[in-house]
């Protein structure tokens, strides 16, 4: 559930009835999702200051992350990688220990391309996009 809430841009609560080890992996999995619904996200480093609401511009949020150099790819780069290598999916691997933390697939590409072009996706009364 934490992963689903994080994917929707919400706040997720990891319940204390999970072991600390399980809590760590639930949070790590949720934080490893690199396909947010935010358009034109704003990134800040942990040492940056947010002095006013103007720092958000038109973005609903600011992503705080340490600089990762060339290990970050935008949607178009990831999509072209799948097409160029004729693969249906590619694992997303943690730079810390080489563990596979998520998978980016051709299905993700189609789902994201189906999002409304006018803004962030919305849910209907039935819970579907």
C-alpha positions in Angstrom: 0.0 0.0 0.0 2.9 2.4 0.7 4.1 1.9 -2.8 0.7 2.6 -4.3 0.3 5.8 -2.1 3.7 7.0 -3.1 3.0 6.4 -6.7 -0.1 8.5 -6.4 1.8 11.3 -4.8 0.2 10.8 -1.4 1.6 10.2 2.0 2.0 6.6 3.0 2.2 5.3 6.5 4.2 2.1 7.2 2.5 0.5 10.2 4.6 -0.5 13.2 3.4 -4.1 13.1 6.0 -4.7 10.3 9.4 -5.6 11.5 12.0 -2.9 11.2 13.7 -4.9 8.4 10.3 -5.1 6.4 9.7 -1.4 7.1 13.1 -0.5 5.6 12.4 -2.4 2.4 8.8 -1.1 2.1 10.1 2.5 2.3 13.0 1.8 0.0 10.7 0.3 -2.6 8.3 3.3 -2.4 11.2 5.8 -2.6 12.7 3.9 -5.6 9.8 4.7 -7.8 11.1 7.1 -10.4 8.0 7.6 -12.5 6.1 10.3 -10.7 2.9 12.0 -11.9 4.5 15.4 -11.5 5.1 17.2 -14.8 8.3 19.3 -14.9 9.4 18.3 -11.4 11.7 20.6 -9.4 14.7 19.0 -7.7 16.6 20.4 -4.7 19.5 19.0 -2.9 19.3 18.2 0.8 21.4 21.3 1.6 19.1 23.7 -0.4 16.7 26.1 1.3 13.1 26.7 0.3 12.5 30.3 1.2 9.0 30.9 -0.2 6.2 29.4 -2.1 7.7 30.9 -5.2 10.3 28.1 -5.2 7.6 25.7 -6.2 6.7 27.7 -9.3 3.7 25.8 -10.8 4.8 22.4 -9.4 2.8 20.8 -6.6 5.9 19.5 -5.0 9.7 19.6 -4.9 11.8 16.5 -5.0 14.7 16.5 -2.6 17.4 14.1 -3.7 21.2 14.0 -3.6 22.7 14.5 -7.1 23.1 11.3 -8.9 24.9 12.4 -12.0 24.3 10.4 -15.2 22.4 7.6 -13.5 19.1 9.5 -14.0 17.2 9.3 -17.2 14.1 11.1 -18.4 11.0 9.3 -19.7 12.0 9.7 -23.4 15.5 8.3 -22.8 14.1 5.3 -20.9 11.5 4.7 -23.6 14.1 4.9 -26.4 16.3 2.5 -24.5 13.5 -0.1 -24.4 12.8 0.3 -28.1 16.5 0.4 -29.2 17.3 -2.8 -27.3 14.0 -4.5 -28.3 13.2 -5.4 -24.7 9.8 -5.3 -22.9 11.3 -4.3 -19.5 14.5 -3.2 -17.8 15.3 -3.6 -14.1 16.0 -0.4 -12.0 19.1 -1.2 -9.9 20.1 0.5 -6.7 23.5 2.2 -7.0 24.3 1.4 -3.4 24.3 -2.4 -3.5 23.2 -3.5 -7.0 19.8 -4.7 -5.8 16.9 -4.7 -8.3 14.4 -2.3 -6.7 11.9 -1.9 -9.5 11.2 -2.6 -13.1 10.5 -0.1 -16.0 8.4 -1.8 -18.7 6.8 -1.2 -22.0 3.5 -1.4 -20.2 4.6 1.6 -18.0 5.3 3.5 -21.2 1.8 2.9 -22.6 0.2 3.7 -19.2 2.1 7.0 -18.9 1.4 7.9 -22.5 -2.3 7.4 -21.8 -2.3 10.1 -19.0 -4.2 13.3 -19.7 -2.0 15.9 -21.5 -3.7 18.8 -19.7 -2.3 18.0 -16.3 -2.0 15.3 -13.7 -4.2 12.3 -14.0 -7.4 12.1 -12.0 -9.4 9.2 -10.6 -13.0 8.5 -11.4 -15.7 7.5 -8.9 -14.8 3.8 -9.6 -11.1 4.5 -8.8 -9.8 4.1 -12.3 -8.0 6.7 -14.3 
